[in-house]
Amino acid sequence: MSQQLEIDIKTSGQVHVIRLSGHLEGQSATTLEQEIQKLLDQGRYNIVVDFAKLVYMSSSGVGVFIGAAQRVREKEGDLELAAMR
């Protein structure tokens, strides 16, 4: 049984930190992609994703970050992945 993904977004100055916990797969990857897109639509292009409490990530989750990195770079922003294990 999958553990639900929890997404917590905090802002510190111009940096937006997305803290993930649980499992990132399938439908939860779509939800995360939508949350990242909301940030980009608001002109927020400096994003850090904290993986410290993420238990599992499927290829769908990896795809979210590949797409997000491309969109952020187009806006001359930065997407950093932190605390990956």
Secondary structure, DSSP 8 states (H G I E B T S, - for coil): -----EEEEEEETTEEEEEEEEEE-HHHHHHHHHHHHHHHHTT--EEEEEEEEEEEE-HHHHHHHHHHHHHHHHTT-EEEEES--
